[in-house]
Amino acid sequence: MAKGRRERVEELRGFSDEDLAKELEETYRELFTARLQLSTRQLANTSLARKTKRRIARIKTIQRERELAALYQAATEGKAS
């Protein structure tokens, strides 16, 4: 993985759950804008939509990892009692 990409993922992992949800919502808005501009031929950077989709996937992956970690922790605490 490239150094720049790793730094972006680590930056996302540093966000709280609420901040991550806000970032996801903001990124969805960016994707909408990019798609609109692409369809009206106003977007000069045609790779922006693809990069935005990947950022959404990264955010959702981090959210799912946290969800699974919480479920695992709850399950292991239930067995210990």
MARBA-3410 file (N, C-alpha, C, O; in Angstrom, 1 decimal):
81
0.9,-1.2,0.0,0.0,0.0,0.0,0.9,1.2,0.0,1.9,1.3,0.7 ~ 0.5,2.2,-0.7,1.3,3.5,-0.8,1.3,4.2,0.5,0.3,4.1,1.3 ~ 2.3,5.0,0.7,2.4,5.7,2.0,1.3,6.7,2.2,0.8,6.8,3.3 ~ 0.9,7.4,1.1,-0.2,8.4,1.3,-1.5,7.7,1.6,-2.2,8.3,2.4 ~ -1.8,6.6,1.0,-3.0,5.9,1.3,-3.1,5.4,2.7,-4.1,5.5,3.4
-2.0,4.9,3.2,-1.9,4.4,4.6,-2.2,5.5,5.6,-2.9,5.3,6.6 ~ -1.6,6.7,5.3,-1.9,7.8,6.2,-3.3,8.2,6.2,-3.9,8.6,7.2 ~ -4.0,8.2,5.0,-5.4,8.5,5.0,-6.3,7.5,5.8,-7.2,7.9,6.4 ~ -5.9,6.3,5.7,-6.7,5.2,6.4,-6.5,5.4,7.9,-7.4,5.3,8.7 ~ -5.2,5.7,8.3,-5.0,5.9,9.7,-5.7,7.1,10.2,-6.1,7.2,11.4
-5.8,8.2,9.4,-6.5,9.4,9.7,-8.0,9.0,10.0,-8.6,9.5,11.0 ~ -8.6,8.2,9.1,-10.0,7.8,9.3,-10.1,7.0,10.5,-11.1,7.1,11.2 ~ -9.2,6.1,10.8,-9.3,5.2,12.0,-9.2,6.1,13.3,-9.7,5.6,14.3 ~ -8.6,7.2,13.2,-8.5,8.1,14.4,-9.8,8.9,14.7,-9.9,9.4,15.8 ~ -10.8,8.8,13.8,-12.0,9.5,14.0,-12.9,8.8,15.0,-12.8,7.5,15.1
-13.7,9.5,15.7,-14.7,8.9,16.6,-15.9,8.3,15.7,-15.9,8.6,14.5 ~ -16.7,7.5,16.3,-17.9,7.0,15.5,-18.7,8.1,14.9,-19.2,8.0,13.8 ~ -19.0,9.1,15.7,-19.8,10.2,15.2,-19.2,11.0,14.1,-19.8,11.3,13.1 ~ -17.9,11.2,14.2,-17.1,11.9,13.2,-17.1,11.1,11.9,-17.1,11.6,10.8 ~ -16.9,9.8,12.1,-16.9,8.9,10.9,-18.2,8.9,10.2,-18.2,8.9,9.0
-19.3,9.0,10.9,-20.6,9.0,10.3,-20.8,10.4,9.5,-21.4,10.4,8.5 ~ -20.3,11.4,10.1,-20.4,12.7,9.5,-19.5,12.7,8.2,-19.9,13.3,7.2 ~ -18.4,12.2,8.3,-17.5,12.1,7.2,-18.1,11.3,6.0,-18.0,11.6,4.9 ~ -18.8,10.2,6.4,-19.5,9.4,5.4,-20.6,10.2,4.7,-20.7,10.1,3.5 ~ -21.3,10.9,5.5,-22.4,11.7,4.9,-21.8,12.8,3.9,-22.4,13.0,2.8
-20.8,13.4,4.4,-20.1,14.4,3.6,-19.6,13.8,2.3,-19.6,14.5,1.2 ~ -19.0,12.7,2.4,-18.4,12.0,1.2,-19.5,11.6,0.2,-19.3,11.6,-1.0 ~ -20.7,11.1,0.7,-21.8,10.8,-0.2,-22.2,12.1,-0.9,-22.5,12.0,-2.1 ~ -22.2,13.2,-0.3,-22.6,14.5,-0.9,-21.5,14.8,-2.0,-21.9,15.3,-3.1 ~ -20.3,14.6,-1.7,-19.2,14.9,-2.7,-19.4,13.9,-3.9,-19.2,14.4,-5.1
-19.8,12.7,-3.7,-20.0,11.8,-4.8,-21.2,12.2,-5.6,-21.1,12.2,-6.9 ~ -22.3,12.7,-5.0,-23.4,13.2,-5.7,-23.0,14.3,-6.6,-23.4,14.4,-7.8 ~ -22.2,15.3,-6.0,-21.8,16.4,-6.8,-20.9,16.0,-8.0,-21.0,16.6,-9.1 ~ -20.0,15.1,-7.7,-19.1,14.6,-8.8,-19.8,14.0,-9.9,-19.5,14.2,-11.1 ~ -20.8,13.1,-9.5,-21.6,12.5,-10.6,-22.4,13.5,-11.4,-22.5,13.3,-12.6
-23.0,14.5,-10.7,-23.7,15.5,-11.4,-22.9,16.3,-12.4,-23.2,16.5,-13.5 ~ -21.7,16.7,-11.9,-20.8,17.4,-12.7,-20.3,16.6,-13.9,-20.0,17.1,-15.0 ~ -20.1,15.3,-13.6,-19.6,14.4,-14.7,-20.6,14.2,-15.8,-20.3,14.2,-16.9 ~ -21.9,14.1,-15.4,-22.9,13.9,-16.4,-23.2,15.2,-17.2,-23.7,15.1,-18.3 ~ -22.9,16.4,-16.6,-23.1,17.6,-17.3,-21.8,18.1,-17.9,-21.7,19.2,-18.4
-20.8,17.3,-17.9,-19.5,17.5,-18.5,-18.8,18.8,-17.9,-18.1,19.5,-18.6 ~ -19.0,19.0,-16.6,-18.4,20.1,-15.9,-17.2,19.7,-15.1,-16.4,20.5,-14.6 ~ -17.0,18.4,-15.0,-15.9,17.9,-14.1,-14.7,17.7,-14.9,-14.7,16.9,-15.9 ~ -13.6,18.3,-14.6,-12.3,18.2,-15.3,-11.6,16.9,-14.8,-11.0,16.2,-15.7 ~ -11.7,16.6,-13.5,-11.0,15.4,-13.0,-12.0,14.3,-13.0,-12.8,14.1,-12.1
-11.9,13.5,-14.0,-12.9,12.4,-14.2,-12.7,11.2,-13.2,-13.5,10.4,-13.0 ~ -11.5,11.2,-12.5,-11.3,10.1,-11.5,-11.8,10.5,-10.2,-11.7,9.6,-9.2 ~ -12.3,11.7,-10.0,-12.8,12.1,-8.7,-13.9,11.2,-8.2,-14.0,10.9,-7.0 ~ -14.9,10.8,-9.0,-16.0,10.0,-8.6,-15.5,8.6,-8.1,-15.9,8.1,-7.1 ~ -14.5,8.1,-8.8,-14.0,6.8,-8.4,-13.2,6.9,-7.1,-13.4,6.0,-6.2
-12.5,7.9,-6.9,-11.7,8.1,-5.6,-12.7,8.3,-4.5,-12.5,7.8,-3.4 ~ -13.8,9.0,-4.7,-14.8,9.2,-3.7,-15.5,7.9,-3.3,-15.8,7.7,-2.1 ~ -15.8,7.1,-4.3,-16.4,5.8,-4.0,-15.5,4.9,-3.1,-15.9,4.3,-2.2 ~ -14.2,5.0,-3.4,-13.2,4.2,-2.6,-13.2,4.8,-1.2,-13.0,4.0,-0.2 ~ -13.2,6.1,-1.0,-13.2,6.7,0.3,-14.5,6.2,1.1,-14.4,5.9,2.3
-15.6,6.1,0.4,-16.8,5.7,1.1,-16.6,4.2,1.5,-17.0,3.8,2.6 ~ -16.0,3.4,0.6,-15.8,2.0,1.0,-14.9,1.9,2.2,-15.1,1.0,3.1 ~ -13.8,2.7,2.2,-12.9,2.7,3.4,-13.6,3.0,4.7,-13.5,2.4,5.7 ~ -14.5,4.1,4.6,-15.2,4.5,5.8,-16.2,3.4,6.3,-16.2,3.1,7.5 ~ -16.9,2.8,5.3,-17.8,1.7,5.7,-17.1,0.5,6.3,-17.6,-0.2,7.2
-15.9,0.2,5.7,-15.1,-0.9,6.2,-14.7,-0.7,7.7,-14.8,-1.6,8.5 ~ -14.3,0.6,8.0,-13.8,0.9,9.3,-15.0,0.8,10.3,-14.9,0.3,11.4 ~ -16.2,1.3,9.8,-17.4,1.2,10.7,-17.8,-0.2,10.9,-18.1,-0.6,12.1 ~ -17.7,-1.1,9.9,-18.0,-2.5,10.1,-17.0,-3.2,11.0,-17.4,-4.0,11.9 ~ -15.7,-2.9,10.9,-14.7,-3.4,11.8,-15.1,-3.1,13.2,-15.0,-4.0,14.1
-15.4,-1.8,13.5,-15.8,-1.4,14.9,-17.0,-2.1,15.4,-17.1,-2.5,16.5 ~ -18.0,-2.3,14.5,-19.2,-3.0,14.9,-18.9,-4.4,15.2,-19.4,-4.9,16.2 ~ -18.1,-5.1,14.4,-17.8,-6.5,14.7,-16.9,-6.6,16.0,-17.1,-7.6,16.8 ~ -16.1,-5.7,16.2,-15.2,-5.7,17.4,-16.1,-5.5,18.7,-15.9,-6.2,19.7 ~ -17.1,-4.7,18.6,-18.0,-4.5,19.7,-18.9,-5.7,20.0,-19.1,-6.1,21.1
-19.3,-6.4,18.9,-20.1,-7.6,19.1,-19.3,-8.7,19.7,-19.7,-9.5,20.5 ~ -18.0,-8.8,19.2,-17.1,-9.8,19.7,-16.8,-9.6,21.2,-16.8,-10.5,22.0 ~ -16.6,-8.3,21.5,-16.3,-8.0,22.9,-17.5,-8.3,23.8,-17.4,-8.8,24.9 ~ -18.7,-8.0,23.3,-19.9,-8.3,24.1,-20.1,-9.8,24.3,-20.6,-10.2,25.3 ~ -19.8,-10.6,23.2,-20.0,-12.0,23.3,-19.0,-12.6,24.2,-19.3,-13.5,25.0
-17.8,-12.1,24.2,-16.8,-12.7,25.1,-17.0,-12.3,26.6,-16.7,-13.1,27.5 ~ -17.6,-11.1,26.8,-17.9,-10.7,28.2,-19.1,-11.6,28.7,-19.1,-11.9,29.9 ~ -20.0,-11.9,27.8,-21.1,-12.7,28.2,-20.7,-14.2,28.6,-21.3,-14.7,29.5 ~ -19.7,-14.7,28.0,-19.2,-16.0,28.3,-18.4,-16.0,29.6,-18.5,-17.0,30.3 ~ -17.7,-14.9,29.9,-16.9,-14.9,31.1,-17.8,-14.8,32.4,-17.3,-15.1,33.4
-19.0,-14.3,32.3,-19.8,-14.1,33.5,-20.4,-15.4,34.0,-21.1,-15.4,35.0
END
